[in-house]
């Protein structure tokens, strides 16, 4: 920094007047504005330091009331951060260390003071001291910041512990309440079924109609409980997926059996339309059924008696997927509402007026369950003409399923690992099927599993290197627990083999090519079609 044209006040402690006059003469420098103050004794210097501020101090070591390096030490005790330059007749290699140890910044040998040497020494001392002061202030701020950060970290940890406890408590509350609601619901539905079936005595048509409505409302409440539990598991990351090849026809048949009674009670015609020879899809069938159920219940709720709701499925070969949809003849949804219907706890005005109340979770859960099945949920609607909600499921082809999984997970910036889990050839098919259930329970929510043949599985997961050992320990512990609880006895141990690992950033196309190469080289005996249907 420049200190030109800056007034520099200099305190000079020197008992020899001739020496002082020489110093003062050397300080007459047109480049700098020095203002010297001269004292002969240390006591006078200390008195001035207590009442005035100086930019630098020049001091002799020996004055009438002090001598040696104690002069510097005593001066330092009263000078704050003001730089001290020692003037000495000594020329010794130990002087510099002694001066610094006593609190001085620099020293000048009197016999060597020529020209502008003393001016330069003072200016450099002031600059060094100002730099040192700035550094000390920054260090002080850093220390205070670290203390604040440490305190904030402690508070944050305390709050996180409290939040985790509150979260566990709220989740336990939701799970317990949901479980407690199911028991009376089951009893209500059983008794309604007994009475409406005439097992407790003959009933008339009006009584039967009322009982059917009661059963319908019990089903509504049961679906609300399902929504609450699914929302809780989705938020906590505990809702896993058991994806495997499954028939679309079976999914539709299971769903329409649940919905046909609801539609008929409201006087709505439920129609099922599907392409012939639909290929198998790769998904968690229970989640696909939940999506269809949520969408169809919404469609029935918003459709007037005498009209129809169509559940349909069609093969989209170019996209390597099956699209399943529900089309109603209801009031439709305006464009402004389409953008928010998938938000949690969001209900449209018509929903709020409906006699069938919910929590506004159904569509949000349907969307998230669709993503778990590596598909996409879409909606088309026209006010006054009805709505169509449809979602996609990939066909049961490992290449397509892996490509979609990778597209969903590529943004996570974590390594992708492909691990083979295998059983001994001596394991029976029944035992291998039991082990298949264990492997699926071993999956985390973002993992992908293929059963490549009767006794081998491929698991693909996103996992940092430091978590691999923990996962393997957990797999071993869970397997021991599984065997201990298996009525047929223990299974032989399984082997794990890392086939591939891709570190981010990676090319999705390159990863897919590696994946295909593994299928061709490691499982050449299994064509992709057979592999998908094992």
Backbone torsions as a table, in degrees:
resi	resn	phi	psi	omega
1	UNK	NA	153.5	-178.7
2	UNK	-94.8	134.1	176.4
3	UNK	-121.1	23.5	174.0
4	UNK	-61.9	143.8	179.0
5	UNK	62.4	13.9	176.7
6	UNK	-100.4	130.7	178.8
7	UNK	-69.9	123.0	179.8
8	UNK	-113.7	113.9	-179.8
9	UNK	-87.9	124.5	-175.1
10	UNK	-118.4	125.6	174.0
11	UNK	-95.2	124.0	-178.0
12	UNK	-115.4	118.6	175.3
13	UNK	-103.5	107.2	-177.4
14	UNK	-155.0	122.2	-177.4
15	UNK	-84.7	-11.9	-179.8
16	UNK	-96.4	116.2	-178.0
17	UNK	-62.8	-38.3	-179.8
18	UNK	-63.3	-41.3	178.5
19	UNK	-63.9	-40.8	179.9
20	UNK	-61.9	-44.8	-179.1
21	UNK	-60.3	-37.5	178.2
22	UNK	-64.6	-42.9	179.3
23	UNK	-63.7	-45.2	-179.1
24	UNK	-60.9	-38.1	178.3
25	UNK	-63.6	-43.2	179.4
26	UNK	-64.2	-26.0	-178.9
27	UNK	-82.6	-6.3	176.7
28	UNK	-77.3	83.6	-173.9
29	UNK	-122.7	122.3	-178.1
30	UNK	-63.4	-19.2	-177.9
31	UNK	-79.1	-25.3	-175.8
32	UNK	-130.6	152.5	-179.0
33	UNK	-107.1	90.2	178.8
34	UNK	-91.8	138.9	175.1
35	UNK	-123.4	94.8	-175.9
36	UNK	-80.8	144.4	171.7
37	UNK	-124.2	124.8	-171.4
38	UNK	-107.8	134.3	171.8
39	UNK	-135.2	153.6	-177.5
40	UNK	-99.0	-24.2	-173.8
41	UNK	-121.4	153.3	178.7
42	UNK	-62.4	-40.9	-179.9
43	UNK	-58.8	-39.9	178.0
44	UNK	-65.3	-40.1	179.8
45	UNK	-63.3	-44.3	-179.3
46	UNK	-63.7	-39.8	178.7
47	UNK	-60.9	-41.9	178.1
48	UNK	-66.6	-39.7	-179.3
49	UNK	-63.7	-27.3	179.7
50	UNK	-74.7	-23.8	-174.3
51	UNK	-114.2	-17.3	-176.1
52	UNK	-131.5	167.5	-179.1
53	UNK	-115.6	135.2	179.3
54	UNK	-125.4	154.6	179.2
55	UNK	-89.5	-24.5	178.1
56	UNK	-160.0	159.1	-180.0
57	UNK	-127.0	130.5	170.2
58	UNK	-109.4	125.6	-176.1
59	UNK	-138.5	140.0	171.7
60	UNK	-81.3	157.7	178.7
61	UNK	-79.8	-32.7	-175.4
62	UNK	-117.9	114.6	176.2
63	UNK	-129.6	168.4	-173.8
64	UNK	-53.4	-35.5	-175.8
65	UNK	-108.7	14.6	177.0
66	UNK	-166.1	155.2	178.8
67	UNK	-149.4	155.5	176.7
68	UNK	73.9	-162.2	-175.7
69	UNK	-73.8	-11.2	173.3
70	UNK	-61.2	-30.8	178.3
71	UNK	-58.9	-43.6	179.2
72	UNK	-67.1	-43.8	-178.7
73	UNK	-60.8	-45.1	-179.6
74	UNK	-67.1	-37.0	177.4
75	UNK	-64.8	-41.4	-179.0
76	UNK	-63.6	-34.1	-178.2
77	UNK	-63.6	-20.3	-176.6
78	UNK	-118.9	1.7	-172.3
79	UNK	-104.1	0.5	-179.8
80	UNK	62.8	-126.3	-178.9
81	UNK	-99.8	7.9	-178.8
82	UNK	-64.3	129.9	-178.7
83	UNK	-69.7	140.0	-179.9
84	UNK	-114.0	127.2	175.4
85	UNK	-113.9	124.1	-176.2
86	UNK	-89.9	133.3	172.8
87	UNK	-103.3	122.0	-175.7
88	UNK	-141.6	153.7	174.7
89	UNK	-88.9	-9.2	-177.2
90	UNK	-79.1	141.6	174.4
91	UNK	-130.8	89.5	-171.6
92	UNK	-140.9	142.7	-178.0
93	UNK	-66.0	-19.4	-179.9
94	UNK	-87.0	-9.7	-176.6
95	UNK	-64.2	-44.4	-176.4
96	UNK	-59.0	-45.9	179.8
97	UNK	-63.5	-40.0	-179.7
98	UNK	-67.0	-39.8	178.9
99	UNK	-62.0	-47.2	-179.1
100	UNK	-65.2	-40.2	178.8
101	UNK	-62.8	-32.9	-178.9
102	UNK	-80.3	-12.5	178.8
103	UNK	114.8	3.5	177.7
104	UNK	-82.9	160.8	179.2
105	UNK	-101.5	-31.4	-176.5
106	UNK	-156.0	169.1	174.6
107	UNK	-144.2	152.6	177.2
108	UNK	-127.6	133.7	174.4
109	UNK	-82.1	124.5	-173.1
110	UNK	-55.4	-36.8	-177.4
111	UNK	-71.1	-14.5	-177.7
112	UNK	-100.0	-3.0	-177.0
113	UNK	-74.3	108.5	179.6
114	UNK	-136.4	154.9	174.7
115	UNK	51.8	-129.2	-176.4
116	UNK	-96.1	17.7	-175.8
117	UNK	-59.3	-43.8	-177.2
118	UNK	-69.5	-37.2	177.3
119	UNK	-63.0	-45.6	-179.8
120	UNK	-63.5	-40.1	-179.8
121	UNK	-60.7	-43.3	-179.9
122	UNK	-65.4	-47.4	-178.6
123	UNK	-60.5	-45.1	179.8
124	UNK	-65.2	-37.6	178.8
125	UNK	-64.3	-42.7	179.0
126	UNK	-63.9	-44.0	179.7
127	UNK	-63.8	-43.9	178.7
128	UNK	-62.2	-39.9	-178.4
129	UNK	-67.0	-40.4	178.2
130	UNK	-64.8	-40.0	176.2
131	UNK	-63.7	-42.3	178.6
132	UNK	-63.1	-40.9	179.6
133	UNK	-63.1	-41.9	178.4
134	UNK	-63.1	-41.8	179.1
135	UNK	-62.1	-43.6	179.4
136	UNK	-62.9	-39.4	178.7
137	UNK	-64.4	-41.3	178.8
138	UNK	-65.0	-41.3	177.8
139	UNK	-62.7	-41.0	178.4
140	UNK	-62.2	-44.2	177.9
141	UNK	-62.5	-40.0	-180.0
142	UNK	-63.1	-43.5	179.4
143	UNK	-63.1	-42.9	178.9
144	UNK	-65.1	-37.0	178.5
145	UNK	-65.2	-41.5	179.1
146	UNK	-63.9	-39.5	177.3
147	UNK	-64.2	-42.3	178.2
148	UNK	-63.9	-43.0	179.3
149	UNK	-63.1	-39.5	178.5
150	UNK	-63.5	-43.6	178.8
151	UNK	-64.4	-42.1	178.2
152	UNK	-65.1	-37.2	178.6
153	UNK	-64.2	-42.3	178.2
154	UNK	-62.1	-44.4	179.4
155	UNK	-64.7	-40.2	179.8
156	UNK	-64.8	-41.9	177.0
157	UNK	-61.8	-40.7	178.6
158	UNK	-63.3	-43.1	179.4
159	UNK	-67.4	-37.9	178.5
160	UNK	-63.2	-41.3	177.2
161	UNK	-61.6	-41.3	179.3
162	UNK	-65.4	-42.1	179.6
163	UNK	-65.1	-40.8	178.0
164	UNK	-61.7	-40.7	179.0
165	UNK	-65.1	-44.3	178.8
166	UNK	-63.5	-39.0	179.8
167	UNK	-64.5	-45.2	178.7
168	UNK	-61.6	-41.1	-179.6
169	UNK	-63.9	-45.7	-179.1
170	UNK	-65.4	-39.6	179.2
171	UNK	-65.5	-43.9	177.6
172	UNK	-60.9	-38.5	179.2
173	UNK	-63.5	-47.9	179.7
174	UNK	-60.4	-46.7	-178.8
175	UNK	-63.4	-42.9	-178.9
176	UNK	-66.8	-44.3	179.2
177	UNK	-62.8	-43.7	180.0
178	UNK	-61.0	-43.0	178.9
179	UNK	-64.8	-43.0	-179.2
180	UNK	-66.4	-29.9	178.3
181	UNK	-72.1	-31.7	-176.3
182	UNK	-65.6	-35.8	-177.3
183	UNK	-62.1	-54.6	177.9
184	UNK	-65.5	-31.5	177.9
185	UNK	-62.1	-43.7	179.1
186	UNK	-62.1	-42.6	179.2
187	UNK	-63.1	-44.8	179.9
188	UNK	-58.8	-48.3	-177.8
189	UNK	-64.6	-38.4	179.3
190	UNK	-64.6	-46.0	-179.0
191	UNK	-67.4	-38.3	176.2
192	UNK	-61.5	-42.6	179.4
193	UNK	-63.8	-40.3	179.7
194	UNK	-64.0	-45.9	-177.3
195	UNK	-69.4	-46.2	-177.7
196	UNK	-67.1	-25.2	177.9
197	UNK	-81.8	-1.5	177.4
198	UNK	81.1	9.0	-178.4
199	UNK	-73.3	-20.0	178.6
200	UNK	-105.1	12.7	-178.4
201	UNK	128.0	161.1	-177.0
202	UNK	-70.8	140.4	177.2
203	UNK	-125.9	155.5	-179.9
204	UNK	-90.0	178.1	-175.2
205	UNK	-64.0	-40.2	-179.7
206	UNK	-66.2	-41.1	177.5
207	UNK	-62.9	-40.2	179.2
208	UNK	-64.1	-40.3	179.1
209	UNK	-62.6	-42.5	179.8
210	UNK	-67.0	-38.2	178.6
211	UNK	-66.5	-37.7	177.7
212	UNK	-63.6	-39.4	176.4
213	UNK	-65.7	-38.0	177.6
214	UNK	-62.2	-44.2	178.0
215	UNK	-63.1	-38.1	179.2
216	UNK	-63.6	-43.7	179.3
217	UNK	-67.1	-33.8	175.6
218	UNK	-64.4	-39.1	175.6
219	UNK	-63.7	-39.5	177.6
220	UNK	-58.7	-46.3	-179.8
221	UNK	-64.8	-37.0	178.3
222	UNK	-63.8	-39.0	177.4
223	UNK	-66.8	-37.0	176.7
224	UNK	-61.9	-41.8	177.8
225	UNK	-62.3	-43.1	177.4
226	UNK	-59.4	-42.1	179.8
227	UNK	-62.8	-43.6	-179.3
228	UNK	-62.8	-45.4	-179.7
229	UNK	-65.1	-43.3	179.0
230	UNK	-63.0	-42.6	179.1
231	UNK	-61.8	-41.5	-180.0
232	UNK	-64.0	-44.2	-179.2
233	UNK	-69.6	-36.9	177.9
234	UNK	-64.4	-42.5	-179.4
235	UNK	-66.3	-35.8	-177.4
236	UNK	-87.9	-4.0	179.7
237	UNK	74.4	19.7	-176.3
238	UNK	-99.2	-2.5	-178.4
239	UNK	-88.1	99.2	-179.1
240	UNK	-84.5	-177.0	-178.6
241	UNK	-134.9	132.7	173.3
242	UNK	-109.0	83.6	-178.1
243	UNK	-85.5	135.9	177.7
244	UNK	-162.1	164.2	177.7
245	UNK	-61.3	134.2	-177.1
246	UNK	-148.7	149.8	179.6
247	UNK	-80.5	130.3	177.2
248	UNK	-63.7	-36.6	-179.6
249	UNK	-60.5	-40.6	178.7
250	UNK	-65.2	-40.3	178.0
251	UNK	-60.7	-45.9	-178.2
252	UNK	-67.7	-41.2	-179.9
253	UNK	-62.0	-43.5	179.9
254	UNK	-63.0	-40.9	-176.5
255	UNK	-70.4	-46.6	-175.6
256	UNK	-67.2	-27.9	174.6
257	UNK	-61.6	-37.2	-179.7
258	UNK	-74.3	-28.3	-170.9
259	UNK	-98.8	-20.9	-173.5
260	UNK	-62.3	-41.4	180.0
261	UNK	-65.3	-42.0	179.2
262	UNK	-59.9	-44.1	-179.3
263	UNK	-66.0	-42.7	-177.2
264	UNK	-67.2	-35.9	178.6
265	UNK	-62.0	-35.8	-180.0
266	UNK	-87.4	-1.0	179.3
267	UNK	77.6	29.0	-178.7
268	UNK	-110.9	138.9	177.7
269	UNK	-86.2	122.4	178.6
270	UNK	-99.3	118.7	-176.6
271	UNK	-114.9	137.4	176.9
272	UNK	-115.8	125.1	178.6
273	UNK	-128.5	129.6	179.0
274	UNK	-145.8	147.5	176.2
275	UNK	-63.6	146.9	174.5
276	UNK	-70.8	149.8	175.2
277	UNK	55.9	47.4	175.7
278	UNK	-66.3	137.8	177.9
279	UNK	-72.2	160.5	174.4
280	UNK	-67.5	150.4	177.5
281	UNK	-113.5	161.3	-179.2
282	UNK	-110.6	105.8	-175.7
283	UNK	-163.2	174.2	167.7
284	UNK	-87.6	107.1	-171.8
285	UNK	-63.1	-34.4	179.5
286	UNK	-62.5	-38.1	179.8
287	UNK	-72.7	-35.7	175.4
288	UNK	-63.9	-40.5	177.6
289	UNK	-63.7	-40.1	178.9
290	UNK	-63.1	-39.7	179.4
291	UNK	-63.8	-49.8	-179.6
292	UNK	-60.1	-42.4	-178.6
293	UNK	-62.2	-47.6	-179.7
294	UNK	-61.1	-43.4	-178.5
295	UNK	-68.7	-40.6	-178.2
296	UNK	-69.8	-38.6	177.3
297	UNK	-61.6	-41.8	175.7
298	UNK	-60.3	-43.2	-178.1
299	UNK	-64.1	-44.7	179.3
300	UNK	-64.0	-39.2	-178.5
301	UNK	-63.1	-33.2	-174.9
302	UNK	-101.4	10.5	179.0
303	UNK	-112.0	135.8	-178.5
304	UNK	-78.3	156.9	177.1
305	UNK	-58.6	145.3	179.9
306	UNK	92.1	-10.9	178.4
307	UNK	-104.3	-174.1	-175.0
308	UNK	-130.8	155.9	173.3
309	UNK	-121.4	129.1	-177.1
310	UNK	-109.7	124.9	171.3
311	UNK	-102.2	121.9	-173.5
312	UNK	-134.4	160.6	177.8
313	UNK	-146.5	136.6	178.4
314	UNK	-141.6	150.3	179.8
315	UNK	-87.1	132.9	176.3
316	UNK	-116.4	86.3	-172.2
317	UNK	-63.5	-34.9	-178.8
318	UNK	-65.1	-35.3	179.5
319	UNK	-90.6	-2.5	-178.9
320	UNK	54.3	50.1	-177.3
321	UNK	-151.9	165.5	170.7
322	UNK	-114.4	133.4	177.8
323	UNK	-106.8	126.8	178.3
324	UNK	-113.3	132.7	-175.9
325	UNK	-138.6	163.0	175.7
326	UNK	-129.2	119.5	-179.1
327	UNK	-114.5	128.0	179.6
328	UNK	-117.4	170.3	177.0
329	UNK	-114.2	39.4	-177.8
330	UNK	-83.4	-159.6	-174.7
331	UNK	-76.4	-16.5	-177.6
332	UNK	81.7	172.6	-176.1
333	UNK	-127.4	132.3	179.7
334	UNK	-73.7	162.5	-174.6
335	UNK	-62.8	-36.4	-179.8
336	UNK	-63.5	-34.8	-177.5
337	UNK	-81.0	-24.3	-178.1
338	UNK	-59.4	-32.0	-177.0
339	UNK	-74.7	-11.7	-175.8
340	UNK	-124.8	1.9	-175.4
341	UNK	-69.3	-19.6	-179.1
342	UNK	-92.2	2.9	178.1
343	UNK	-77.5	150.0	179.7
344	UNK	-65.3	142.4	176.8
345	UNK	61.1	21.2	-179.8
346	UNK	-98.1	123.9	175.8
347	UNK	-128.0	137.9	177.9
348	UNK	-77.1	169.0	-176.0
349	UNK	-59.4	-39.6	179.9
350	UNK	-64.1	-34.7	177.6
351	UNK	-64.5	-42.1	-177.2
352	UNK	-62.8	-31.3	-179.2
353	UNK	-86.4	-12.0	-176.0
354	UNK	-66.6	150.6	176.1
355	UNK	-75.1	-16.8	178.4
356	UNK	-99.6	99.9	-177.2
357	UNK	-87.0	148.7	174.6
358	UNK	-140.3	-165.6	-179.3
359	UNK	-106.2	-0.6	-177.0
360	UNK	73.6	27.9	-178.9
361	UNK	-102.9	-20.1	-169.3
362	UNK	-56.6	-51.8	-177.4
363	UNK	-69.7	-37.0	177.6
364	UNK	-62.7	-42.7	178.8
365	UNK	-67.2	-40.8	178.3
366	UNK	-58.6	-42.1	179.6
367	UNK	-63.6	-43.4	-176.9
368	UNK	-73.1	-35.7	176.5
369	UNK	-67.0	-34.6	177.0
370	UNK	-63.3	-41.1	178.3
371	UNK	-64.5	-37.7	176.9
372	UNK	-60.0	-34.7	177.5
373	UNK	-87.2	15.5	174.2
374	UNK	62.4	34.1	178.3
375	UNK	-123.0	-170.9	-178.2
376	UNK	-136.9	138.7	179.4
377	UNK	-103.0	129.6	-178.4
378	UNK	-127.3	161.1	177.8
379	UNK	-140.9	138.4	171.6
380	UNK	-129.1	134.6	-176.4
381	UNK	-151.9	149.8	176.5
382	UNK	-138.4	126.4	-177.8
383	UNK	-59.0	129.0	179.0
384	UNK	87.8	-8.2	-176.3
385	UNK	-124.6	-6.6	176.7
386	UNK	106.8	-178.3	-174.8
387	UNK	-135.6	154.6	172.9
388	UNK	-129.3	117.0	172.3
389	UNK	-104.6	129.9	179.9
390	UNK	-141.8	152.5	179.0
391	UNK	-140.2	158.8	-176.4
392	UNK	-109.9	152.8	173.8
393	UNK	-136.4	131.5	179.3
394	UNK	-67.7	146.8	175.7
395	UNK	-67.5	163.1	-174.7
396	UNK	-78.9	65.3	175.8
397	UNK	-123.6	120.2	-175.4
398	UNK	-55.1	-37.9	-178.1
399	UNK	-63.3	-45.9	-179.2
400	UNK	-68.0	-42.5	-179.0
401	UNK	-63.6	-45.3	-180.0
402	UNK	-63.8	-41.0	179.5
403	UNK	-59.2	-44.9	-179.8
404	UNK	-67.0	-42.7	179.2
405	UNK	-60.2	-42.9	-179.1
406	UNK	-65.3	-39.5	179.5
407	UNK	-64.5	-36.5	178.9
408	UNK	-70.0	-34.8	-169.5
409	UNK	-105.1	-5.1	-172.9
410	UNK	-62.4	-27.5	-176.8
411	UNK	-77.2	-4.3	-176.7
412	UNK	-72.9	-17.9	178.2
413	UNK	60.7	35.7	176.4
414	UNK	-117.6	154.3	176.5
415	UNK	-62.7	146.2	174.8
416	UNK	-104.1	126.0	-179.6
417	UNK	-116.2	137.4	174.3
418	UNK	-114.3	117.0	-175.4
419	UNK	-122.0	134.9	174.2
420	UNK	-96.7	132.9	172.3
421	UNK	-114.0	129.7	-174.3
422	UNK	-135.4	147.8	173.3
423	UNK	-105.1	160.7	177.0
424	UNK	-66.9	148.1	-178.4
425	UNK	-61.9	-18.3	-178.0
426	UNK	-78.5	-11.4	-178.5
427	UNK	-69.4	132.8	-178.3
428	UNK	-70.8	157.5	177.1
429	UNK	-57.6	-37.2	179.5
430	UNK	-64.8	-43.3	178.3
431	UNK	-66.7	-36.3	178.2
432	UNK	-64.4	-36.2	177.4
433	UNK	-67.6	-36.4	174.3
434	UNK	-63.0	-43.4	179.7
435	UNK	-64.8	-32.2	177.5
436	UNK	-59.4	-39.4	176.9
437	UNK	-65.1	-38.2	177.7
438	UNK	-62.9	-44.6	-178.5
439	UNK	-61.4	-40.6	179.2
440	UNK	-65.7	-35.5	176.5
441	UNK	-69.7	-22.5	-179.9
442	UNK	-75.0	-19.6	-175.2
443	UNK	-68.7	143.3	166.4
444	UNK	-87.8	171.2	-169.1
445	UNK	-65.3	-25.7	-177.2
446	UNK	-100.4	4.3	-178.2
447	UNK	-81.1	157.9	178.6
448	UNK	-124.3	135.8	-175.6
449	UNK	-127.9	135.8	169.6
450	UNK	-124.7	134.6	170.6
451	UNK	-94.9	105.0	-170.9
452	UNK	-82.2	-26.9	169.5
453	UNK	-157.8	-167.6	-171.2
454	UNK	-61.0	-30.7	-173.0
455	UNK	-126.9	14.3	179.7
456	UNK	-134.0	143.6	-178.8
457	UNK	-134.1	148.6	172.3
458	UNK	-112.5	126.4	174.3
459	UNK	-114.7	130.5	174.6
460	UNK	-116.7	127.4	179.6
461	UNK	-145.3	158.2	175.1
462	UNK	-97.4	119.2	-173.8
463	UNK	-155.9	128.2	172.8
464	UNK	-66.0	152.6	-174.5
465	UNK	-56.2	-37.0	-175.0
466	UNK	-71.1	-13.0	-178.9
467	UNK	-96.0	-6.1	-175.3
468	UNK	-64.3	-45.9	-178.6
469	UNK	-61.6	-39.9	178.4
470	UNK	-62.5	-41.4	179.7
471	UNK	-63.2	-42.2	-178.9
472	UNK	-66.2	-39.4	177.0
473	UNK	-62.5	-43.0	179.6
474	UNK	-64.0	-40.9	179.5
475	UNK	-60.8	-43.8	179.1
476	UNK	-64.1	-44.6	-179.0
477	UNK	-64.5	-43.7	-179.7
478	UNK	-65.9	-35.4	179.3
479	UNK	-66.4	-41.2	177.4
480	UNK	-62.0	-41.4	179.5
481	UNK	-65.8	-39.7	179.6
482	UNK	-63.2	-45.3	-179.7
483	UNK	-66.0	-37.9	-178.8
484	UNK	-63.5	-33.8	-177.4
485	UNK	-94.9	1.6	-178.3
486	UNK	-83.8	119.7	-176.6
487	UNK	-59.4	-33.1	-176.7
488	UNK	-79.1	-1.5	179.4
489	UNK	103.4	-179.9	-176.2
490	UNK	-71.7	150.1	171.7
491	UNK	-95.4	153.0	171.5
492	UNK	-60.5	154.3	-179.3
493	UNK	-63.5	159.8	179.3
494	UNK	-109.2	159.3	178.7
495	UNK	-109.6	151.9	176.5
496	UNK	-121.1	140.3	-179.5
497	UNK	-144.0	124.1	176.3
498	UNK	-79.6	116.3	-178.7
499	UNK	-91.3	-40.4	-179.3
500	UNK	-150.7	153.9	171.5
501	UNK	-146.1	130.9	-179.3
502	UNK	-118.8	125.2	-179.7
503	UNK	-94.1	138.2	176.5
504	UNK	-73.8	153.8	-5.4
505	UNK	-78.6	139.6	-179.6
506	UNK	-130.8	159.4	176.8
507	UNK	-85.3	124.2	179.9
508	UNK	-60.0	-36.8	179.8
509	UNK	-66.0	-40.4	178.6
510	UNK	-64.8	-41.5	178.8
511	UNK	-62.8	-42.0	179.2
512	UNK	-63.2	-39.6	178.1
513	UNK	-63.7	-41.3	177.1
514	UNK	-62.6	-41.4	179.6
515	UNK	-61.4	-45.6	178.8
516	UNK	-63.1	-37.2	178.9
517	UNK	-64.2	-39.8	177.8
518	UNK	-62.2	-44.5	180.0
519	UNK	-61.3	-39.3	-177.8
520	UNK	-74.2	-38.1	-175.5
521	UNK	-85.4	-42.1	-175.6
522	UNK	-83.5	-29.4	-174.6
523	UNK	-130.1	47.3	-175.3
524	UNK	-62.7	-28.0	-178.2
525	UNK	-71.4	-17.2	-179.3
526	UNK	-107.6	112.6	173.4
527	UNK	-68.0	162.6	-176.4
528	UNK	-61.9	-33.8	-178.9
529	UNK	-67.4	-44.5	179.8
530	UNK	-69.2	-38.0	179.3
531	UNK	-58.7	-41.1	-175.7
532	UNK	-69.2	-22.5	-172.6
533	UNK	-106.8	3.0	179.3
534	UNK	-63.6	NA	NA
